[in-house]
Amino acid sequence: MKPEIGPCVLLLVLGAAGCDDGVAGTRDQSCRVYCEKLESCDNHTDVEGCVRGCELEKTRSDAYLEARTTCVEKDSCNVWMGEVGVMGEDVCRGDKCLLNDCTSDLLAEQKPSSAELAYCERVVSKLNACDHTLTLASLETNCLQLVPALSDSYLERVQVCIEVDCSEVRPCLEQARDLFNTEISMYPPIQPGSGAR
């Protein structure tokens, strides 16, 4: 990619969900409000370190950070306080994370855009063609839940993975997860007894 072509232009070509280029300052504002709320709940919070870490977040979209900020503002501290560290990082694991649930619910209230639907159609088609243990319904649900929450750079990396041969798709997606230091995957969570690997 030539230096003068930014990620937004590339994503328009790919047809990905949107562009988190930070021009509007949405991320800066969400991060500041989120970290100041965290500090009001826990005075051990390093507000500036929290803001910096939030602004540099590579995996999550601006929409996700904005939804998370809305959740911490509307709920009392004791609802979500144990689920984040003093730098604002997510420390909750498993399926009983109230802040994550609230954030996901807010994002789910938004109707998927045509770009998000088209992106998921490509991802789902490839994953289903390469792994018949995955149902179309689970793939579609997983993708439509994830796309609004993921940064453009992560979605761009997933796009690369769905353009490789089937034997390389899973390793490519695992490499993307490692690169972004996340456990989030376009593969749906394995259900007990499903037989999926």
C-alpha contacts under 8 A as a table, 3 or more apart, distances in Angstrom:
res1	aa1	res2	aa2	distance
1	M	5	I	6.79
2	K	5	I	5.60
3	P	6	G	7.13
5	I	9	V	6.28
5	I	10	L	7.06
6	G	9	V	5.60
6	G	10	L	6.59
7	P	10	L	5.02
7	P	11	L	6.02
7	P	19	C	7.69
7	P	21	D	7.93
7	P	152	D	7.62
7	P	153	S	7.36
8	C	11	L	5.10
8	C	12	L	6.25
8	C	18	G	7.55
8	C	19	C	5.37
8	C	20	D	7.82
8	C	21	D	7.12
9	V	12	L	5.12
9	V	13	V	6.51
10	L	13	V	5.14
10	L	14	L	6.29
11	L	14	L	4.77
11	L	15	G	5.70
11	L	16	A	5.21
11	L	17	A	7.74
11	L	18	G	7.28
11	L	19	C	7.47
11	L	152	D	7.42
11	L	156	E	6.98
12	L	15	G	4.91
12	L	16	A	6.44
12	L	18	G	7.89
13	V	16	A	7.95
14	L	156	E	7.91
14	L	159	Q	7.77
15	G	115	A	5.89
15	G	118	A	7.25
15	G	119	Y	6.51
16	A	115	A	5.84
16	A	116	E	6.47
16	A	118	A	7.84
16	A	119	Y	5.63
16	A	152	D	7.45
16	A	155	L	7.08
16	A	156	E	7.44
17	A	113	S	7.44
17	A	115	A	5.04
17	A	116	E	4.72
17	A	119	Y	6.93
17	A	147	V	7.12
17	A	148	P	7.34
17	A	152	D	7.34
18	G	115	A	7.62
18	G	152	D	6.74
19	C	152	D	6.03
20	D	61	S	6.59
20	D	62	D	6.11
20	D	151	S	6.78
20	D	152	D	6.33
22	G	25	G	5.27
22	G	26	T	6.58
22	G	27	R	6.28
22	G	28	D	7.69
23	V	26	T	7.88
25	G	28	D	5.16
25	G	29	Q	6.16
26	T	29	Q	5.27
26	T	30	S	6.07
26	T	62	D	6.76
26	T	66	E	7.59
27	R	30	S	5.13
27	R	31	C	5.93
27	R	55	E	6.36
27	R	62	D	5.44
27	R	65	L	6.97
27	R	66	E	7.27
28	D	31	C	5.27
28	D	32	R	6.14
28	D	51	V	7.77
28	D	55	E	6.24
29	Q	32	R	5.20
29	Q	33	V	6.23
30	S	33	V	5.30
30	S	34	Y	5.96
30	S	65	L	6.35
30	S	66	E	5.34
30	S	69	T	6.01
31	C	34	Y	5.08
31	C	35	C	6.02
31	C	50	C	7.86
31	C	51	V	5.36
31	C	54	C	5.72
31	C	55	E	6.47
31	C	65	L	7.16
31	C	69	T	7.51
32	R	35	C	5.33
32	R	36	E	6.07
32	R	51	V	5.72
33	V	36	E	5.22
33	V	37	K	6.11
33	V	69	T	6.83
34	Y	37	K	5.23
34	Y	38	L	6.24
34	Y	68	R	7.79
34	Y	69	T	5.00
34	Y	72	V	6.96
34	Y	73	E	7.71
34	Y	88	G	7.99
35	C	38	L	4.91
35	C	39	E	6.15
35	C	45	T	7.89
35	C	47	V	5.55
35	C	50	C	5.88
35	C	51	V	6.09
35	C	87	M	7.92
35	C	88	G	6.51
36	E	39	E	4.97
36	E	40	S	6.24
36	E	47	V	6.32
37	K	40	S	5.06
37	K	41	C	6.46
37	K	72	V	7.14
37	K	73	E	6.95
38	L	41	C	5.13
38	L	42	D	6.06
38	L	45	T	6.79
38	L	77	C	7.99
38	L	81	M	7.86
38	L	86	V	7.67
38	L	88	G	7.10
39	E	42	D	4.91
39	E	43	N	5.13
39	E	44	H	7.04
39	E	45	T	5.02
39	E	46	D	7.48
39	E	47	V	6.51
40	S	43	N	6.35
41	C	77	C	5.73
41	C	81	M	7.35
42	D	45	T	5.88
42	D	86	V	7.42
44	H	86	V	6.34
45	T	50	C	7.56
45	T	86	V	4.51
45	T	87	M	6.10
45	T	88	G	7.92
46	D	49	G	5.29
46	D	50	C	5.91
46	D	86	V	6.55
46	D	87	M	6.00
47	V	50	C	4.99
47	V	51	V	6.09
47	V	87	M	7.30
48	E	51	V	5.07
48	E	52	R	6.10
49	G	52	R	5.10
49	G	53	G	6.09
49	G	87	M	6.31
50	C	53	G	5.19
50	C	54	C	6.06
50	C	86	V	7.58
50	C	87	M	4.39
50	C	88	G	5.45
50	C	89	E	7.91
51	V	54	C	5.07
51	V	55	E	6.05
52	R	55	E	5.21
52	R	56	L	6.20
53	G	56	L	5.18
53	G	57	E	6.18
53	G	87	M	7.48
53	G	88	G	7.99
54	C	57	E	5.14
54	C	88	G	7.50
57	E	60	R	6.32
58	K	151	S	6.60
58	K	153	S	7.33
58	K	154	Y	7.43
58	K	180	F	6.59
59	T	150	L	5.72
59	T	151	S	5.24
59	T	153	S	7.57
59	T	154	Y	5.92
59	T	180	F	6.16
59	T	182	T	7.38
60	R	64	Y	6.14
60	R	65	L	7.00
60	R	149	A	5.62
60	R	150	L	4.51
60	R	151	S	4.77
61	S	64	Y	5.15
61	S	65	L	6.46
61	S	148	P	6.95
61	S	149	A	5.24
61	S	150	L	4.77
61	S	151	S	4.02
61	S	152	D	7.05
62	D	65	L	5.13
62	D	66	E	6.06
62	D	149	A	7.93
62	D	151	S	7.34
63	A	66	E	5.10
63	A	67	A	6.12
63	A	107	L	7.59
63	A	148	P	6.77
63	A	149	A	6.52
64	Y	67	A	5.13
64	Y	68	R	6.11
64	Y	103	T	6.91
64	Y	107	L	7.10
64	Y	148	P	7.03
64	Y	149	A	4.81
64	Y	150	L	7.48
65	L	68	R	5.05
65	L	69	T	6.14
66	E	69	T	5.08
66	E	70	T	6.28
67	A	70	T	5.03
67	A	71	C	6.31
67	A	103	T	5.30
67	A	106	L	6.18
67	A	107	L	6.79
68	R	71	C	5.06
68	R	72	V	6.40
68	R	99	L	7.13
68	R	100	N	7.61
68	R	102	C	7.52
68	R	103	T	5.01
69	T	72	V	5.28
69	T	73	E	6.19
70	T	73	E	5.19
70	T	74	K	6.22
71	C	74	K	5.30
71	C	75	D	6.11
71	C	99	L	6.73
71	C	102	C	6.16
71	C	103	T	6.40
72	V	75	D	5.43
72	V	76	S	7.31
72	V	77	C	7.41
72	V	80	W	7.38
72	V	99	L	7.39
73	E	76	S	7.59
75	D	79	V	6.45
75	D	80	W	7.71
76	S	79	V	5.71
76	S	80	W	7.59
77	C	80	W	5.86
77	C	81	M	5.31
78	N	81	M	5.38
78	N	82	G	7.58
79	V	82	G	7.99
79	V	98	L	7.18
79	V	99	L	7.91
80	W	83	E	5.41
80	W	84	V	7.30
80	W	97	C	7.93
80	W	98	L	6.28
80	W	99	L	5.62
81	M	84	V	6.03
82	G	85	G	7.52
82	G	91	V	7.96
82	G	92	C	7.73
83	E	90	D	6.18
83	E	91	V	5.35
83	E	92	C	4.71
83	E	97	C	6.86
83	E	98	L	7.98
83	E	99	L	7.21
84	V	87	M	7.81
84	V	88	G	5.54
84	V	89	E	5.33
84	V	90	D	4.64
84	V	91	V	5.11
84	V	92	C	6.84
85	G	88	G	5.22
85	G	89	E	5.18
85	G	90	D	6.51
85	G	91	V	6.20
86	V	89	E	7.29
92	C	97	C	5.90
93	R	96	K	7.63
93	R	97	C	6.97
94	G	97	C	6.88
96	K	101	D	7.91
97	C	100	N	5.43
97	C	101	D	6.10
98	L	101	D	4.97
98	L	102	C	6.04
99	L	102	C	5.12
99	L	103	T	6.14
100	N	103	T	5.09
100	N	104	S	6.06
101	D	104	S	5.12
101	D	105	D	6.02
102	C	105	D	5.07
102	C	106	L	6.25
103	T	106	L	5.26
103	T	107	L	6.35
104	S	107	L	5.15
104	S	108	A	6.02
104	S	145	Q	7.64
105	D	108	A	4.97
105	D	109	E	6.35
106	L	109	E	5.29
106	L	110	Q	7.26
107	L	110	Q	5.62
107	L	145	Q	7.96
107	L	148	P	6.85
107	L	149	A	7.43
108	A	111	K	7.29
108	A	145	Q	6.77
112	P	116	E	5.89
112	P	117	L	6.36
112	P	144	L	7.25
112	P	148	P	8.00
113	S	116	E	5.10
113	S	117	L	6.25
114	S	117	L	5.05
114	S	118	A	6.08
115	A	118	A	5.10
115	A	119	Y	6.04
116	E	119	Y	5.05
116	E	120	C	6.14
116	E	144	L	7.32
116	E	147	V	6.72
116	E	148	P	7.67
117	L	120	C	5.23
117	L	121	E	6.08
117	L	144	L	7.39
118	A	121	E	5.01
118	A	122	R	6.48
119	Y	122	R	5.37
119	Y	123	V	6.39
120	C	123	V	4.95
120	C	124	V	5.76
120	C	140	E	6.75
120	C	143	C	5.77
120	C	144	L	6.61
120	C	147	V	7.81
121	E	124	V	5.26
121	E	125	S	5.95
121	E	140	E	7.67
122	R	125	S	5.22
122	R	126	K	6.30
122	R	162	I	7.86
123	V	126	K	5.33
123	V	127	L	6.16
123	V	143	C	7.77
123	V	159	Q	7.57
123	V	162	I	6.32
124	V	127	L	5.21
124	V	128	N	5.86
124	V	136	L	6.88
124	V	139	L	5.71
124	V	140	E	6.16
124	V	143	C	7.52
125	S	128	N	5.33
125	S	129	A	6.08
126	K	129	A	5.13
126	K	130	C	6.19
126	K	162	I	6.06
127	L	130	C	5.13
127	L	131	D	5.91
127	L	134	L	7.74
127	L	139	L	7.80
127	L	162	I	7.56
127	L	169	V	7.95
127	L	187	Y	7.95
128	N	131	D	5.26
128	N	132	H	5.70
128	N	134	L	6.16
128	N	135	T	7.03
128	N	136	L	6.54
128	N	139	L	7.69
129	A	132	H	6.59
130	C	166	C	5.16
130	C	167	S	7.79
130	C	169	V	7.98
131	D	134	L	6.01
132	H	135	T	7.11
133	T	194	S	7.91
133	T	195	G	7.16
133	T	196	A	5.58
134	L	138	S	6.93
134	L	139	L	6.78
134	L	188	P	7.99
134	L	196	A	7.09
135	T	138	S	5.38
135	T	139	L	6.24
136	L	139	L	5.12
136	L	140	E	5.99
137	A	140	E	5.19
137	A	141	T	6.06
138	S	141	T	5.18
138	S	142	N	5.99
138	S	188	P	6.42
139	L	142	N	5.21
139	L	143	C	6.07
139	L	186	M	7.79
139	L	187	Y	6.99
139	L	188	P	6.13
140	E	143	C	5.21
140	E	144	L	6.06
141	T	144	L	5.36
141	T	145	Q	6.15
142	N	145	Q	5.26
142	N	146	L	6.20
142	N	186	M	6.83
142	N	187	Y	7.42
142	N	188	P	5.57
143	C	146	L	5.11
143	C	147	V	5.93
143	C	186	M	6.16
144	L	147	V	5.62
144	L	148	P	7.37
145	Q	148	P	6.85
145	Q	149	A	7.50
146	L	149	A	5.35
146	L	150	L	6.26
146	L	186	M	7.55
147	V	150	L	5.34
147	V	155	L	7.44
150	L	154	Y	6.36
150	L	155	L	6.60
151	S	154	Y	5.30
151	S	155	L	6.32
152	D	155	L	5.01
152	D	156	E	5.94
153	S	156	E	4.98
153	S	157	R	6.29
154	Y	157	R	5.07
154	Y	158	V	6.33
154	Y	176	A	7.60
154	Y	180	F	7.42
155	L	158	V	5.01
155	L	159	Q	6.16
156	E	159	Q	5.01
156	E	160	V	6.56
157	R	160	V	5.17
157	R	161	C	6.61
157	R	176	A	6.50
158	V	161	C	4.97
158	V	162	I	6.47
158	V	173	L	6.54
158	V	176	A	7.17
158	V	186	M	7.99
159	Q	162	I	5.33
159	Q	163	E	6.68
160	V	163	E	5.43
160	V	164	V	7.08
161	C	164	V	5.68
161	C	168	E	7.72
161	C	169	V	5.48
161	C	172	C	5.43
161	C	173	L	6.12
162	I	169	V	6.27
164	V	168	E	6.12
164	V	169	V	6.18
165	D	168	E	5.44
165	D	169	V	6.51
166	C	169	V	5.26
166	C	170	R	7.89
167	S	170	R	7.24
168	E	171	P	5.50
168	E	172	C	5.93
169	V	172	C	5.12
169	V	173	L	6.19
170	R	173	L	5.12
170	R	174	E	6.12
171	P	174	E	5.01
171	P	175	Q	6.05
172	C	175	Q	5.02
172	C	176	A	6.21
173	L	176	A	4.94
173	L	177	R	6.28
173	L	185	S	7.10
173	L	186	M	7.72
174	E	177	R	5.05
174	E	178	D	6.30
174	E	185	S	7.79
175	Q	178	D	5.03
175	Q	179	L	6.04
176	A	179	L	4.97
176	A	180	F	6.18
177	R	180	F	5.24
177	R	181	N	5.80
177	R	182	T	5.19
177	R	183	E	6.13
177	R	184	I	6.67
177	R	185	S	6.90
178	D	181	N	4.79
178	D	182	T	6.44
179	L	182	T	7.97
185	S	188	P	7.20
190	I	194	S	6.88
190	I	196	A	6.34
190	I	197	R	7.45
191	Q	194	S	5.44
191	Q	196	A	7.95
192	P	195	G	7.77
